[in-house]
Every structure is written in structure tokens, then in C-alpha cells.
Amino acid sequence: MDSKKLQAYELIQERDLSGIKAKGTLLRHKKSGARIALIENDDDNKVFSIAFRTPPEDSTGLPHILEHSVLCGSKEFPAKDPFVELVKGSLNTFLNAMTYPDKTVYPIASCNDQDFQNLMHVYMDAVFYPNIYESDKTFRQEGWSYELEDPDGELKYNGVVYNEMKGAFSSPDGVLDRMILNSLFPDTSYSNESGGDPDAIPSLTYEDFLNFHRKYYHPSNSYIYLYGDMDMEEKLQWLDEKYLSRFEKAEIDSEIRLQKPFNEPVEWKRYYSIAANESEEMNTYLSYNKVIGTSLDEKLYLAFSILDYALLSAPGAPLKKALTDAGIGHDILGSYDNGIYQPTFSVIAKNAEESQKEEFVRVIESTLEKIVKEGIDPDALTAGINYHEFRYREADFGSYPKGLMYGLQMFDSWLYDEESPFLHIEALDTFAFLKEQISTSYYEDLIQKYLLDNTHASIVMICPKKGLTAEADQKLHQKLQDYKAGLSREEVEKLVQDTKDLRAYQEEPTPPEILEKIPVLKVSDISEDIAPIYNEEQKAGDVPCICHPIDTNGIGYLTLIFDLRTLSEKEIPYAGLLQAVLGIIDTEHYEYGKLFNEINRRTGGIETSLEMYTDVTKVKEKEFRPTFEIKTKAMYGQLPFALSMMEEILMRSVLTDEKRIKEILDMLKSRLQMKFLSAGHSSAVLRAMSYSSPLARFKDMTNGIEYYETVSRIADHFEEEKDRLMEMLQTISRKVFRKDRMIVSYTGEPESKEPVLQEIEKFSGCLHTEEVEESGFQLACAKKNEGFQTSSKVQYVAMAGNFIDAGAEYHGALQILKVIMGYEYLWQNIRVKGGAYGCMSSFNKLGEGYFVSYRDPHLKNTLEIYQGVTEYLRNFDVSDRDMTKFIIGTISNMDQPMTPATKGDRSMNLYMNHVTEEMIRKERLEVLRATQQDIRNLADIVEKVLQADQICVIGNEDKIEQEKEIFTEVKALF
């Protein structure tokens, strides 16, 4: 790109970004004042984003509600929900919008040039010319509104953001995060909740909502980002001519102000709700919080990530160990938030006692003083630096485009200094500096200055209180009753009419001529080719080894897979516990903290997991293959070392360390509880499917509700249970970690394969060989239909069944059904009208189908909506254009770009599940050639899923009690 040709822009800087193999350019649009940053490289997964500084002025959730609302129609694309139309019908690799404490970001990504341009166009129009000024209906739908179905009915609040934030505020972790930020920055915008406090959201007016857009959504307050392999000149010219040149530069006060340091730490105490049956003992959260300079200090920014690892986050880290040894809390966490102007460092003890507050502070400070005096472990610092540098160089962000992650990280500096967008993504020099400082007092000096001597600090404690949710619900109910009682008959009827008008608006289809303004690709634009499978069967001695020859830039990805089918049914939950313990418990040669550091000093880490595989050619037999997997990633030269550490973990772990096992159990229990409260949908689905699926039952026993019940029972009765537990862990190890139970997956360049195979053969000789009893298991399933009560303000409502059990067959069109459900039928009924934050469905080759809602204010109503799917499909009738969109949206899900590691994992997954290229090609063609009749034919399949009537709900204790006739069993989850 020749930046001199771009007359509309002023060049601020150009530089080589060698750390990420790219060129960086910073521009300013002369007329409008828009800031533009470019990263040019050969990545075809292109990224665009536009962001605005949006400091919240209160806690009504204005930035968040606006983020939802601008994507609900604009000047050039006046459809009610162009965002959904794009999800349904584009080849995006990322499409979303995010509200942060000080900014709102609108990113898109795509590998298809035309699709990328279409997405850019819709997003630019959405932020600058949204339809929010034409009517308040979008504000009422996405933000909040009064809901009154008839004059004598109950007055309620509804709104997508309102219900989303009720869910967010149901999690004590979420409440604590917000309180920490509020406590440290009382005089800045960080003292307000940008997402919205459910108690404050209903005080937001439509006029204030519009004024916020008028004030902040202007190019002079914008940050535009383009990344990847594209014609940057063409994109910049388009941005100028189509949007930016229409605006004059404006003075906008969106400055993120610094909080003046405190003279002394502050203390906050707040409450969170627990269910009536939960104990208030050992349920308090304690946090010790410090402000760490500003995010414009690139050395400090990264140094505290290293200190977080070395002091707190790594297993066995000194602060974590000192607090655990002192009996303070069941789960000790570190949190370093450097995504705001003044980063924060927190030490958090979950499941502690309020009376332990002083001891909590004393242990932290005395431990830090000891570390400053005696010096921090250099191996821990080296491991922390390597841990972060390995990930920086690998640049594998899973399913997220790396250009997106670079763009988001740029805001950690760009938002606060408009000439420093590349400060943190060009990090190699900083890593080199931090390595040099290990032999100096640099890190000890940072601890002294920012943790011990720093008075810009807070101690935040959130304590449990029974029935707080019910109390708040009752107050709100009374408040709304009183408000309604004070209205005239005409005013009540207006509320009823407003409710009907909003419902009518939501149900009214967008005219075809308006939908056609949103560009759509053609099915003929999409290749029928499938992604290659990289599987080569090899042997390492007697051990089967599946190699995936892929260019990995010198990194080898190695997974050892052990078959669990020899376990008995009673051993299954203990396999989940073994997986949780290994790697974070002492071994013959290492304390667990030293073990973790030694691994991270020389590799990209070692992880364990339990996985499930099925032979898709024998689905009706319901056979499956559960496995224990241990995986590593390392530079080729370090793979022998990585294998030696895997041997240390599998064969030499001290599974009789009562104290450490109890600590892990307490931590597990705490983390499972948080999972149920913040993301209960996955656990509800798994439980519902376990009523008929042995595979789902196995998963539930090792990572779901049944697993939680096992963990909880053993943790609460440890003295009686410990001997059996330790015996079980050792027995399972002997049964599982054997050469004849192992298969290996290896991803790397072809020339790296032979040395790895030789090392695996050596490794296999160290595994167990003694005779063991091989019992095997046959898991029985029983339908229960359960309601699990928690203190949450919302529900996760799941319904599941198996259509192959009922005689139906799998068809590729079921993948299209997932898109139709998620962004048409369920979206319209559960999210748009019902106010739930999310809704999903899935139908797989095993015949498993489910529907689930996320942060849902309803329960029975949602189940009735699921029951309506069959009729909706029987009457399915859309335009050819809509059908094309559904197909393209489905292919988009199937064709997500893959990293080298993902390509290897996918190939191995297909191998283990006996999925052939022909099967994948057949499914792809069934999607590409699907007709509306194919979709209508799915009605019978869905009917079979619904007829199974397998229901599981995790949610509000009162709501479940009110609608308990739905369930065969209602019980408290905790």
C-alpha cells in the first residue's frame, strides 16, 4: 500500500511489526478525525472493526443497550435485525459486538472478499445511521420495557439486556468483579456498570439513550481497524467516500480519566444471594486488590502477567499455597486485568469466612514481604515468561481469528494514547527485557512498589445471604404493583397497548424488498470441496500412532490417548477425579508447583482431559469409547523432555497425598458451582440427554451434575471417603495407563515424525504391565425430568431426545436446522419476544437432539415454544433467497479457518469416530443441495426428539417451585 496516494488521510506512522510478521500503519482521516490502524500481512482471514470510547455515565447499561440496538436496522439496511440476517447468510469467521467498561467494539471477520466487504458495509451503516431514532421499539426490545398482557395482569419488566444482566448478576464471581472495579475507581467511569445493573436499567429513558449515540458515535471518537491480506487502499477509499467524508471533525469529551491514588486502602462489603438450603458457612469471597500503574507502560503491562503466574495463578505458587495452608478459602485465584487504563491485580479467596478477612490480608502481605526479602523463585519467573512468550509466538487463539485478538489487544494502549496502537502486540523486545531482569531485583522491586507500598487498594468482601433474590423479586413485584395501582385506567390500557404494539412489531415480517438490501452470496460461490484430512497410520513399536503431517512452524503437538472401557461403573466418577488431580499433585521427583514450572519453562504446557468417541457406523448399538488424554505442545527439540514429564505425571504422581487431594476437591466443588450459575445451559443439556444416552450419562458422571454430586459428597465427608478415593485413583491408574490401552496422535512437519515415534516407543515401555481386573461397564439410563434450584435470577431450560432411537435417520439438512432454529424460530420467540439472552439447538449423527435457552426469564413458556417447532417446520415456507442464506450460514459454521493444531485435532477426531471423507462430502452436498422440502421433512425427526420429553432446568428456586408439575423431581443443586 502506498499511503502517499491516500489524500483523505494523514499518515501518523508506519512500522514493521516483526513479532507478528506484519506491517503496521496508523492514519488519521483529515475531515472527520477518525483514527485508523492497519495491520498488513498474508492472512486471508481478514478482520475489520470499528470501536468507540464509551465511558458509562451511570449504571443503566447505556453502552450495552446501544451495542445491541444499533445492529437492529439502519439507513441503508432497514431490516429489523440485519445482524441476524448476516449470521444466517454470510461466510463470516467472526461476527459480534462487545461492550467493555470503557469502549464498545464492533468486529467482523471473513476469508471471502465479497463477504468481508458486505459485512463492513452493514456494520459501518449500523453504527453511524441506526434506525433507533425512528421509533422506541428497538430500545424497548433490547433494553427494557413494561410488559402487561391485559389490564388485570401482572406488570413486569422485560428486555434482552435486562435479562442478560440479571443472569450476570446471579453469579457471585460476576458481582465480585464489578465490585472490585467500582471500589478502586470511585471518581471515574469505571465506578459505573457499562453492561447495566438490573436495578438501574429501568431508569434509563429513550431520550438519554439517543443522546448517548449522538454524543459518542461519531468518527472523531472512533477507532477503525483493518487486518489481513487485502487491498488496503481500496478499503480506505471506500471508508472515506461512503462514510467518513460525510462528517466534520468534532470535539468529543470521551476521555478516560485517571483515578487519583488513594491515601489509604478502602474496604467494601456487599452481599450476594444463595438458595434457602445453602449454607452461609465458608461461602464468603475475599479479595485484595491493587491498581498497577497504567496500561501505557509496556514493561509493567507484561511483567505483572508474569508475576500473576509466578505468585498466584500457577499451581503451588507461593501466595496460593500460603493462603491454602492457612485454611483461607477453598479456591485461591489471581486476576490481573490489563484491559483498562489503570490495570488491577487481585488475590481472591473463594469459599472463605468473613471472620478470616484480617488473616487473609496478613498472610498475603507477610508472604510478599518474605518473597521480597528472600527473592522470587527464578524458575517460576522463567516458566511464566516462557508460558506467555510461547503463546505469543504460536498465535493460536482457537476458533477466534488472530487478527481479532490483535485488534482487541491494541485497545489496551490505543484507547488511551492515540499514537500507540502497536505497543503491546510488538512484544519480543519486552520479553527479552523481562528475561534479563530475572537475575536482578526488578521483580522484587515491583512487588514492593505496587503490592506492598501501594495504598491505591481495596479489600472487597462479598458475603452470602439467604433469600436475597426472593427478597429482591418481592420488592420489585411490590414496586411494579404500586406503580400500576397509581395509574389511571387509560394509562393501564396504554401499557397493554404498548405491549401489544411491541409484540406486533416483533412478529411482523420484514418486507422482502428491505431484506434484499442486505447483500447475500450465491450457493454457487461455495466450493463443494471438503477440508483435507491429515491421517497417516504409523507404529511406535507396538503402539498405534496417527500422524498428521502439517506445517506447524517448528511446534509438535502430541496427545497420548488411553482407553477407559475397562473401568467398572463405580469407577467412572473417579476417572473424572483422577483427571482433575494429575498434573497438580506432587510426583516422585517434583513438588507439584515445581513440576508445573518445569513443564512451562521448556514446553507450551501439558493438559489432561476425558474425551468420548463413537463409531458412527454403529450408532444404534450405542457403543462409545471414553478416553483419558494427556497432551502437550513444544518445539521439536523439547518433545523428549515433554514425554518424560508426561511419564512423571502418569506413573509417579503421589495419589496418597490426603492434604493436596482435599484442596483439589474443594477447588473443584467451587468451580463446578460457578459453572452451573454462569453457564448452566451446557450442564442442563448434558443432564437431559443422560436420561437416554449412556455416552451423555458417562459425561455427566465425569463432568456434569452427577460428577458434582460425587465431588461434593467426598469433599464434605472426606475423612470417611478418603481411603476409598485414594485406592480408586491408584486402581484406575493401573488399569488405564498401559501400552495395550494407548493410541497416539502427533501433529508436526513430516521430518519431525521419526524421532517422536522412537521416543513414544521408549515411553510405552514405562507403562503399567501388571495383571488387572477388567470389568467393563453397561450404563443404565433412566428418565427423570429434573428441576435444579439455585439462587439464580434466570433459567437454563433444556429439552432433549434421540431421533435414531425412534427410527429416524440423520440427514445433512439437520445442520441447516440448527441455523434456522438459532437465528429464526428460537431467536424470534425466545430472545426477541421472550427476552432470554440466548437460545440454541443441535442435532448430531448419534441421533441426539436438544433445545436449550440461556439466561431465560421463562420456564414453561420456553418449553411450549420448543413444542411448536414441529408445526413450524411442517409449514416451513421461505423465499429462495432466505433458503440460500440458511445454507450459506450453515457452510460458514462448517468452514471455520483452522490453525495447525486444530487441523490435527479434527483429523484425529474423524479417525477415532470412524468418519470418512465420503461421509463428510455426503453431508456437505446434502447441505448445499438442500431444498425447502428437505427442511419440512425434518419435522418428523424433531417430533421424535420432542416426544422423548426429556427435560432438565437449572434456575431460580421460586420459579421452579411455581412450575414444579413439569418435573418428576425438584431439588436444590447446591
N, C-alpha and C positions, 0 to 999 in steps of 0.2 A: 504493500500500500504506500502510495506517495502522499503523505499528509500535506504537502505543499499545495496540492491541487484542490484541497477542501477549503474553499473560500469562506464558507459559512462558519468555520471552526477556527479557534485559536489553539495552536499546539503548545501544551504546557510541558510535556516531557515525553521522550521516547527512550526505552531502555531494553537491554537484553535480560530476560528472566531465565538465566541458565539453570537454576534449580528445578524448573518445571519445563525446560526445553521450549521456551516460547519467547515472543517479543511483546513487550507491554507499551501501550501508548495512552497518554492522558490528554484529553481535549476539553475545551470549553466552547459551547455554542455561543457565538458572539451576540446574537439578537436576544435569545431567551435566557441565557445564563445557565443552561443545563450543563451538568458535568457528565463527561463520557469517559469510560475506561475500556480499553480494548486489550484482549489477550489473543494474539495470533499464533496458531500452530497447525499441525496436520490432523487434529482430532475432528472426525466427521460428526461427532455427537455435539452439535452446536448449541450454545446457550445464549439466551437473551434475558435480561431482567431490567425492570425499572423499579426504583425504590424512592421513598420519600422519608425525610426526617419527620416523625410524627410524635413529639413528646406529649403524653396524655396530660390534660389539664385537670382531670378528676378521675374517678374510678367507674364511670358509666360505660366503659368499653367502647368509646367512640372510635378509636383507630381500628378496632377489631370488627365492629359492625360495619364500618365503611369498607373495610377489606372484603367482607362478604358481599356487600351491596353493589360495589362498582362493577362486579362481574355479572350482574343481573340485567344486562342490556345497556346499549349505548347508542349514540347518534347514528353511526353507520351500521350497527348491528343491533337493531332494537328488539330482538327476541328476548323473552323474559329471562332466559338463562343461557347465554352464549357459552359460558364456561362448560356447562354440561354438554352442550352440542359439540364442543371441541373434544371433550373427553370421549364422547361416543364415537366421534368420526374423524379423529386425527391420528397420525403416527407419532404422537409425542412420546418422548422418553422421560419427560417430566412436565407436569402442568399443575401449578398450585399457587397459593398466595399465603404469606405468613406475616403475622403481627408479632413484633418484638417489643420490649419495654421502651424503645426509643425510635423505632423505624418500622415501616411496612414495606414488604418486598413482594414483587410480582414476577416470578421467574418461569420461563418455559424452556424446553429443550427438544430437539428433534434431529435425526440424521437425514431427513428428507428435505431438500432445499425449498421446494414449494410449500410444504407443510410448515416449515420453520417461518417462512415469510407470512403465511396465513395467521399463525399463532401470534407473531409480533404485532401484526396489524390489529387483531382483535384486542390484544392487551393494551396497546397504546390508545386505542379509541376508548376503551373501558375506563382508564384512569383519568383521561382529560375531558371526556364528553359522556359521562354516565347518565342514565335516564332517571337518576334519583330525584331530579328537580321537577319531573312531570307529575309525580304522584307519591304519596307517602306509603304506598303498599309494600314496596321492597323493604323500606325501613321497618315496617311493622312485621313483615315476614321474617326477616333476618335478625332484627334487633329484638324488639319486644312489642307486644300489643295486649290490650284487654281482649279476653275471649269469653263471650257469653252466647250460648246457643239459643236460649229462649229467656223471656223476661223473668221467669221464676227459677231459672237455673243458677248454678254456682258460677260466680265471676272468678276467672283465673287469669294468670299471665301466661303467655306463650311466646315463642321466638327461638330461632335456631341457636343464636349466640347465647341467649339467656339460658337455654337448657345445656348447651355445651359447657358453660362456665359453672352451672350447678354441679355438673359431673366433675369438673376440675377442682372445685372447692370441696368435693366429697373426700378427696384424698389428703390425708394429713401431710404427706410429702409435699403436695402442691401448696397447701396452706403455709407450711414452713418456708418454702422457697419465697413465697410472696412476702411473708413477714420479715425475712432476713433483708430483702431489698428495701422494704419500707422503713425498717429500723435504722439502716445505715445512711439513708439519703432523705431525711425528712423535709429538706428545703428545696428539693429538685423534683423533676417529673418522675423520677424513679420511686417516689413515695406513693404514686398512683398506680392502679392496676390497669395496664393497657388492654388486657383481654376483657376486663369488666368484672366487677364484683356483683353477683346476682342480686344483692340487696340494693345496689346503686343503679343498676341498669335501667329499672323502670322510671328513674327520674330524668332520663335523657329525653330531650324534646327533639322533634323533627327539625326545627329551625337551627338548633345547636349542631345537629348532625350535618346539615347543609353548610353551615358556616365553617365547620372543620374542613370540609372538602374545599371550599372556596379559598381558605387560608393556606392550606398545605399542599394541595395537589396542583402545583404549578411547576413548569420546567425549571424555574430558578431554585426550587427546593428539591430537584430531582437528581438521581444518580442512575445513569444508564450504563449498562454493561453488556458487551458482546464478546463471545469467546468461541474459538474454534477455527475451522478451515472454511472460510467464506470470503466473498468479495466485500471487504470492509468499506471500501469507497462507495460502493453501490448502496449498502445498508445505511451509511451515514447521510448520503444524499437523499435517500428516501425519508429518513427521520426528519431531516431539515425541511424538505419540501412539503411533506404530508402533515407534519405536526409542529415541530419546534418553531419554524419561522412564523407561525400564526400568533405567537406570544411575544410580548415585550418583557424585557428583564424587570423583575420586581424585587423590592426589599422585603424579605420574609423572615420574621424572627422565629426561627425554629432551633435556635442554638441549644445544645445540650449543656447545661450549666454544671460546673463542678460543685460538689458539696463541700462546704467549709469543714475542715477537720474538727472532730470533737476534742474538747479538753479532757474528757474522761468517758469511758465506755458507758453505754446505756443498757438498761435491762428491759426486756419486754416479756409479758406473759399473756398468752392467748389460749383459747380453748378450741378443741375440735370434738366432733360428735362420735360417740361409739354406740353400738346397739345395746339394748336393755340387758342382754345376757352377758355382755363382755365385761371383763374385769378392768377396773381403773388402775390396778396394780401393774407396775412395770409397763406402762403404756404412754409414758411422757417422752417427748422429744426434747433433747437439749442441744443447743448449737452455740458455738464460739466463733464469732465472725469478725474478720478484719478487712479493711479496704487496702488494696495493694497498688499504690501509685496510680498511673493512668495506662490505658492500653496503647499509648503512643510510644512507650518505652519498649522497643522490640526485644531487648535482652531480658528485662523483667517479665514481660509477657510470656516468654517461653521458660524462663528459669523457674517460675512458680508452678508451671506444669510439671517440671522435673521434681520440684520439692513436694508437690502434691503426691506424686508417685512414691518418692523415697521416704516421706514422713508418714503417709497416711493411707494411700489407696492400695499399694501392693500388700498382699497377704504378709503378715509378720512385720509390717512397717512399725517403727517404734511408737508412734502415737497410738495407732490402732491397738498394738499389743499392751501398752501401759494401761489404757482405758479398759480393755477386756480383762486384764489381770486384776484390775481394781474392782471388777464386777459392775462396771457402769455401762448399762445398755447391752442389748443382745446383738446389735448390728452397728458397727462404727464405720462411718463413711467420710470421705473427703469430698469437698466440692470446690472447684476453682472455676469461677465464671469470668472469663476474659472477653465476653461478647458485649460488654457495656463499657462506657467511658472510664469508669473507675472500677476495675476488676475487684472481685471479692473472693476471699479464701475462707472456707468454713470447715470446722470439725463438728460432725454431727453424731450424736449417740441416740439411736432409736431404741424404744422399749426400755427406758430408764425410769427412775423415780424422781419426782420433783425435789425430794429431800437431798438428792445427790448433786444438786447444782454447784455448790461450793467445792465439793470434792472433784467434780468434773473439771472445773477451771484450774484447781490446784494441780491436778495430775497433768493436764496439758502444759501448764507453764513450767512446772518443775522438770518435766521430760524435755521440753525445749531448752531450758537452761542447761541441763546436763549435756544435751547434744552440742550446744554452742561451746561448752567448756571442753568436752572430750573429742569433738569433731564428728561430723556425719559420716556414715559408712561410705567410702569411695566406690565400693562395688554397687551399692544401691543407686548412687548418682550415675555411674556408668550405665547401669541397666535402664534407668529412667530415660537417659539421653538416647540410648540405642532404641528403646521402645518407641519413642516419638520420631526419631530420625528414620527408622525402618519404615514406619507408616507414611511419613512424608515422601520418601523416595518411591515407595511402592505405589502410592496414589490410588489405592483400591478402596473405593467407598461403597462397595457392594452394588446395589441397584441404583444408587444416585450417581448421575453424571459428575465426573471430577470437575468439569467446568462450573457446575452449580456450586460445588463445595468451595472452590477457589473464590467464586464470586461472593459467597456469604462471608468467607473469612476476610475478604478485602474490607468489608464494612467495619471490622474491628479497628481499623485505622482511618479509612477514608471518610467515615461519617463525622469524625472529629478533627480531621486535618485534610482539607480537600486536595492537597498536593501529595498525599501519601497513601495511595490505594494499594501499592505493592509491598508495603512494609513487612507484612507477615507471611506472604506467600513466597517470598525470596529469602529462605531461612538457612541456607547452608552455612553462610558466614556466622550466623548466630549459634548454630550447633557447634561449629569449630571453636568459637569463643567459649561456650559453656564447657566443652571438654577440657580446654586449657585451664579453666578455673577449678577443676576438681582438686588439684594439688595445692590450692591456695585457701584462704579463709573466706572466699567470696560467698559461698552458700551459708556459712555460719553467720556472716555479717548481715545477709538478707533476713535470716531468721530473727536476729537481734533487732534489726531496724523495723521490720514490717510486722512481726508477730509478737515480740516481747515488749518493745518500747512504744509501739503504735497505739495511741489512745482513740483513733478513729475506729471504734469497735462496738460490737453489741453482743449481749448474751440474750438469745431468744429461746423461750421455752413455750412449747405448746402442750397443754395438758388435756387428758381425756375427760369428757363429761357425758354421762349417760343421757340419752333422750334429747340432745341438743337439736338434732334435725327435726324431731317431732315437735319440740317446743317452737322452733322457728316456723315450721309449717303451720302450726296452730295460730301463731301471731299473724302470719301472712294471711291465713284464711279469715281471721277476725278483721284485719285491716281492710281486706277487699270487701268483706260483708258490710262493714261500717261505711266504706266509700259508696257502695251500691245503695245502701239504705238512705244515704244523703242525697241521692239523685232524684230528679223528678221522673215521672212516668215516661215523658218524652225523651229524657236523657238515657234512661234504661233502654228504651226501644232503639235509640240511635246506636248504642253499643251492640245490640243484637244485629241491627242492620249492617254496622261496620264489620262485624264478624262474618255475616253472610256475604258482604261485598268482597272481603278478602278471600274467602273460600271460592267465590265465583271467579275472581281474578286468577286464583291458583289453578282452577280447573279448566279455565278457558284455554283451548289450544292456540298456540302461536300460528297465525296465518302462514300458509306455505310460501307466499311471496316474501315474507320477512325472514323466514328460516333460510331461504335461498340466498340471502345476502351473506351468510356465513360460508366461506369457501370450503369445498369438500373435494378430496381426491377421488379418482375413479378406481374401481376394483382392478381394472386393467393396469393401473400404475404399480400394482403389488406383485412381487415375484412369487411364483409357486414353489421356488426352491426352499428347502429347509436348511437350517444351520447345520454345519458338519458335526459329526460325532467322532471324537478322537479316542478310540479304544484299541489298544494292542494288548493281546493276552501274552503274558510272559510268565516265567517261573523264577523265583528266587530260592533255589534248592527245591524243596517240596511245596513251597508256599506260592499260591496263585497271586500274580501281581498284574494289575491292569494299568498299563502306562498310557499317558495322554501326551503325545508329543506336540508341544505348543511352545512358541517363543515367550519366555517369561522374564526376560531381562536379567537372567542370572539367578533367579529365585526358584528353589524347588519347593513344591507343595506335596507333602507326604501325609497319608492317612492310613492308619492301621485299623482294620475292621474285624471285630470279634463277634461271632455268632452267639446269641443268648438263648437259643431254642432248647438248650439242655436244662434250663432253670425250672424249678417247680413253681407252682402258682404262689406259694407263700414266700418264695424268694424274690418275686418280681419287684415289689416296692423297695426292697433293699438294694436292688440293682440301681435304682434311682439314687439312693443314698450313697452307694459306692461311687457313682459318677460325680456326685456333689463333693465328696471328700477328697478324691485323688487329685494331687497337684497342689493342695493347700493344707497338707498334713506332713509332719516330719517323715523322712525316709531314713534308711540305714546310714547314709553318708551326709545328709543335709538336714538342718532345721528348715522348716517349710518356707520361712522368709528368705533364707539364703538360696534355697532351691529355686524359688521364683526369680530372684535377681540373677542367679547364674544362667538360667534359661534366657531371660530377656537381655542379658549382656551380650549374648552370642547368636541369638536367633530372633525371629519375629514372634516367638511365643509358642506355647503348647496348650491346646484346649482339649476337653473331653465332651462327649455328648452321647445321648442314646438316639438311635435312628430306627426307622421302620421301612421295610421293603416288602413288596408283594410281587408275585409272578402274575402279570396282567393277563397271561393266557389261561390262568386257573382261578379266576375271580370267585366263581361260585363255591369253590372249596373253602374259601375264607382263610386260606393259609397265609401266613406272613412270617417275615424274618426280622425279628428285632435284633439290633446290634449295639455293641458298645464300641465307640470310635474315639481314637486319640489322634489328633492331627497337629502338624507343625508346619511352619514355613521358615526357610532360612536360605542364605546364599549357599550355593552348591558345596563350597568347602566346609561349611558348618553342619551339613546334614549328618555326618557320622556322630558328631557331638550331640545333635538333637536326638538321634536314635538312642544314644547312651542315656540321655535324660528321660526318654520315654521308658526305657527299661527300669531306671531308678524308680519312676513313679508307679509302674505297673507291678513290679516284682519286689520292691524293697520299701514300700510305704508301711509305716508303723500303724497298723489298723487296730492297735490296742491302747492308743493314747486317749484315755477317757476324757481328760480335760479339753483337749482340742476338738474331739468329736462333739462334745456338748456345746462348745462355742459355735461350731458349724451348724448344728441343729437349730439353735436359737436364731442364728442369722437367716437360715433357710425359711424358718417359720415366718419371720418378719417380712422377708422379701416376697414370699408367696401371698401373704395378706395384701401387700401393696399392689401386687399384680391383679388380684381379684377386684380391688377397689378402682384402679385406674384403667384397666383394660380387661374387664371381666368377660367381654364377648367371646374371646378365644376359649376360655375355660368353660363357659356355658355351652358352646357348640360341642366341644370335646365330650362333655358330660352327656349331653343329649344323644350324641352318636354312640356313646358307650352302652346305651340300653340295648343295642342290637349288633354292634360291631366288636368282635374280640380285639381287633387291632386298636380301635379307639379306647377300649377298656384298658389295654396294656398301657397306652399313653396316659390315660387318666390315673392309672396306678403309679406311674413314674414321673408325672409332671403336671397332674391336674388336681382336682378336688380330693380324690381318694388318696393321692400322694400327700396332700396337705394334711389329711386326717391322720395318716401314718406318722408323718414328721411331728405333728402336734402331740400325738399320743406319746411318742418316745421321748420328746423333749420335756413334756410335763411329768412323766413318770420315769425319769432317766435311771434312777437307782435300781428299779425293778427290771428295766428293759435293757440296760447297758451290756450285760454279759451275752444275751442272745444276739443283740445288734452286732457286737464285735465278732462273735462266732460266725454270723451270717456274712459279714463283709469278707472275712477270710475264706469262707467256703465258696462264695461266688467268685472270688479272685482265682481260686484254684480250678474251678470249673470252666472259667471263661478264657483266661489268658494262657492259651495253649496253641501250639503250632497248627494242630488239625482243626482249630476253630477260626483261623485267621485268613483274611484276604487283604491285599494291599492295593491302594490307589496312589499313583505317583504322576504329578504333572510337572513337566520341565522340558527343556530342549533335548532332542534325541541323543546328543553326545553325552548328556549327563546321566543317562539311564544305567549303564553297566556298573559304574561304581556304587550306585544306590542299591541295585539288586544284590551285589556282593555284601553290602552292609546289612541288608534285610536278612539274608541267609544267616549271617553271623548272629544277628539279633534273635532270630527264631530259635536258635539253639539254647537260649537262656530262659525260654518259657517253661511253664509247668509241664511235667510229664507223668506225675503220679496218677494212679488209678482213682477215678472219682465216680460217684453215683450219678447217672444221667437220667433224670426222671422225665423231663419234658412237662408241658402243661397243656391243658384244654380249658380255655377261659369261658365260663358260662356268662351269659348276659341276661339281664332282667330289666324290663321296662319299669321306670319309677315315676317319671314326670315330677321333678322336684323344684321347689322354690327355696332358694337360699337367701336368707335375710341378712342384710348388712345395714350399716348406718348411712349408706349412700343416699343421695337425693334423687338418683335416677336408676333406670333399669338397663340390664343387658338381656334381651329376650331372644332365646334360640329355639328353633324347631327343626327337627332332622328326621331322616328316614333313608331307606335303601331301595332304590328302584329296581336293581338287578335281582334282589331277593324276591321282589314282587313280580318278576317275569319280564321286565323291560330290558332293553339293550342300550348301551352307550352310543351316542352319536356326536360328532364334532360340533353340531349346532348347539349343543349344551354350553359350549364356551361363549357363543353369542348370547345365549340366555342370561349368562352372568352379567354382561354389559347392559342388556335390556332391563334386567331387574335393578341393577345398581344405579343406573342413571335415567331410568324411565319410571317403571311401575313403583318400585320401592322408594325411589328418590322422591317422587311426587307425593306419595301417600304417607310415608313415614317421616321424611325430612321436611319437605316443603309444607305439607299440611299439618303433620303431627308434631313438628318441632324437634325431633330427635337429631342428634348431631351426625349419626351415620347409620348406614344400612347395607348389608352385604348378603350375597348368596354364593353357593358353589355347588358344582355337580362334577364328580370325577369318574375315572374309569373303573373304580371299585363299586360304583353304584351309589356312593354316599352323596346325599344332597342335603343342604341346610339353608336356612334363612336366619339372619341374626341382626338385631339392632344394637346401636351403640349410644350410650348416654341418652336414653329414651325416657321421656316423662310418662309414657303409657306402658300398659302391660296387655290387658285383654284386647284392647283396640288393635294393638300391633299383631296379635295372633289372628284376629279376624281379617286383617289386611293380607297376611300370608295365605289364608284360606281362599282369598279372592284371586290368587294368581292363576288357578286353573281356568276360570271363566275368562280372565283377561287374555290368556293365551289362545283359547278356543276362538275368541273374536279378534285375534290379532290382525290388524289391517293398517299398514302404514304405506307411505309413498315409497317409490323405488329409491328415491334419494335418501330417505331415512333408513331403509334397509341397507343401502350401501354404507351409510355411516356406522351402523351397528357392526357390519363386517369389518370395516377398517379399524374401528375401535378395538375389536377382538384381536385382529392381527397385531395391532400396536402392543397389546399385552403379551402376545406370543413372541414378539420380535425385539424384546428389550436388548440393548447392547450388553455384551458380556466382557468382563475382564478375563485375563488368562486363568485365574483361579476359578472363576465361575464356569468357564468352558470345561475345565477339568472336572469340576463337581457335577455339572449337568451330564457329562458323558458317563461318569461312574454311576450316577443315579439311574440313567437309562439302562445301563448294563445290569445293575442289581435288580431292577424291576422287570427285566426281560422285554423292554420296549425296543422295537426295531425301527430302522429308518422307514420301512414301508408303513408301519403304524402311524408314525408322525406325519408322513406325507399324506396318508389317507385322511387323517384328522384335519390337516391344513386345507386339503381340497374340499372337504365337507364344509369347512367354514367359508372358503372363497366362493363356493358354488351354491351356498345355502339360499333357499327361497323362503318366501313368507309361509308357504305351506309346511316347510320343514319346521318352522317355529311353531305353527299351530299344532303340528304333530307332537310337540313336546308336552302338550297339556296332559296327556295320559301319563307321561313319565313323572311330571310334577305332582299329579294327583296321587300317584303311588307313594311318593315321599310324604305328602301331607297326610295320607291315610294312616301312615305309621304312627302319627300323633305322638312323637317323642319330643317332649317339651322340657326345657330347663331354663330357669330365670335366676339371675343374681341381681339383687336390687334392694330397694327401700323396704325396711321391715314392715312398715304400716301398709304400704301399697300391696305387698304380697299377702299380708294378713287379710286385707279387704277383698282380695280376689282369690282366696285360697281354694275355692271349689274347683279351680283349674287343675290343681295338683293332687297327686296321691300322697305326697309327703312335703311338709313345710318345716324347715329347721333353720336355726341360726348357723351361719357359715363359720363364725369365729367363736 
